Amino acid sequence: VQMGTVRKSGGGLQGRAMLSSILAIAGLSILFFGYDQAVMSQVITNDDFQHRMGIAANTPKDATLEGMIVAIYYAGFAIGALMGGYIGDKIGRIRTTVIGCL
């Protein structure tokens, strides 16, 4: 790239095609997030998982532990989102996305 020129990104997409691509990728992200939630809801109610985690007695203490497991799951989402924004500011959004896909 010569000095004084602007390098375009976006894979050559512009206008409506770029907007449609962004919306499709955002929609897939929400779809996969919902899928993760559905999987977690099935895992947390699985008898084998509850026995392995020691929360199978159906006591109030077990309900609290189950809630803590779910809270930690969502805390991981929050930490990941915050780290993604910070790392994106440092090394760029595209590199952050590539690293996140690995």
C-alpha positions as a printed NumPy array, in Angstrom:
array([[  0.   ,   0.   ,   0.   ],
       [  1.45 ,   3.328,  -1.03 ],
       [  1.618,   6.201,   1.378],
       [ -1.411,   8.424,   1.22 ],
       [ -3.796,   5.722,  -0.002],
       [ -6.618,   4.26 ,   2.024],
       [ -6.909,   0.506,   2.186],
       [-10.506,  -0.68 ,   1.979],
       [-11.682,  -3.665,   3.947],
       [-14.925,  -5.565,   3.974],
       [-14.205,  -8.041,   1.209],
       [-15.438,  -5.675,  -1.468],
       [-18.92 ,  -5.422,   0.014],
       [-20.586,  -2.053,   0.106],
       [-23.96 ,  -0.618,   0.903],
       [-26.862,  -3.032,   1.211],
       [-24.678,  -6.125,   0.681],
       [-22.396,  -5.082,   3.566],
       [-25.382,  -4.375,   5.827],
       [-26.978,  -7.717,   4.958],
       [-23.705,  -9.54 ,   5.698],
       [-23.314,  -7.826,   9.063],
       [-26.916,  -8.609,  10.014],
       [-26.559, -12.249,   8.938],
       [-23.418, -12.709,  11.042],
       [-25.026, -10.965,  14.026],
       [-28.081, -13.2  ,  13.643],
       [-25.889, -16.307,  13.625],
       [-24.154, -15.079,  16.767],
       [-27.475, -14.741,  18.584],
       [-28.555, -18.147,  17.269],
       [-25.41 , -19.812,  18.642],
       [-25.745, -17.98 ,  21.956],
       [-29.287, -19.321,  22.28 ],
       [-28.063, -22.792,  21.352],
       [-25.432, -22.593,  24.123],
       [-28.126, -21.616,  26.601],
       [-30.311, -24.528,  25.519],
       [-27.429, -26.974,  25.895],
       [-26.577, -25.598,  29.35 ],
       [-30.194, -25.894,  30.474],
       [-30.159, -29.567,  29.474],
       [-26.79 , -30.216,  31.11 ],
       [-27.701, -28.583,  34.426],
       [-30.85 , -30.745,  34.745],
       [-29.113, -33.988,  33.733],
       [-29.064, -36.546,  36.561],
       [-25.511, -37.712,  35.808],
       [-24.224, -34.118,  35.859],
       [-26.017, -33.408,  39.134],
       [-24.585, -36.539,  40.782],
       [-21.095, -35.727,  39.517],
       [-21.351, -32.146,  40.827],
       [-22.862, -33.294,  44.137],
       [-26.15 , -31.417,  43.747],
       [-28.553, -34.333,  43.297],
       [-30.313, -34.322,  46.697],
       [-32.863, -31.589,  45.722],
       [-32.236, -29.56 ,  48.875],
       [-32.244, -25.749,  49.106],
       [-28.43 , -25.893,  49.317],
       [-28.358, -27.839,  46.045],
       [-30.614, -25.255,  44.394],
       [-28.164, -22.557,  45.515],
       [-25.208, -24.472,  44.087],
       [-27.071, -25.002,  40.821],
       [-27.759, -21.271,  40.67 ],
       [-24.083, -20.553,  41.299],
       [-23.08 , -22.835,  38.411],
       [-25.427, -20.975,  36.078],
       [-24.186, -17.59 ,  37.387],
       [-20.575, -18.589,  36.733],
       [-21.59 , -19.618,  33.217],
       [-23.019, -16.147,  32.573],
       [-20.082, -14.44 ,  34.277],
       [-17.898, -16.178,  31.699],
       [-19.973, -14.57 ,  28.959],
       [-19.553, -11.136,  30.528],
       [-15.806, -11.53 ,  31.004],
       [-15.433, -12.794,  27.441],
       [-17.378,  -9.838,  26.057],
       [-15.316,  -7.339,  28.038],
       [-12.063,  -9.009,  27.046],
       [-13.169,  -9.101,  23.412],
       [-13.777,  -5.358,  23.412],
       [-10.476,  -4.596,  25.138],
       [ -8.459,  -6.913,  22.895],
       [-10.262,  -5.538,  19.847],
       [ -9.17 ,  -2.029,  20.791],
       [ -5.567,  -3.185,  21.186],
       [ -4.995,  -5.428,  18.172],
       [ -7.944,  -4.609,  15.918],
       [-11.4  ,  -6.063,  15.445],
       [-10.541,  -8.359,  12.557],
       [ -7.582,  -9.989,  14.333],
       [ -9.705, -10.363,  17.479],
       [-12.422, -12.101,  15.458],
       [ -9.885, -14.427,  13.854],
       [ -8.436, -15.312,  17.283],
       [-11.938, -15.831,  18.679],
       [-12.718, -18.304,  15.901],
       [ -9.748, -20.516,  16.789]])
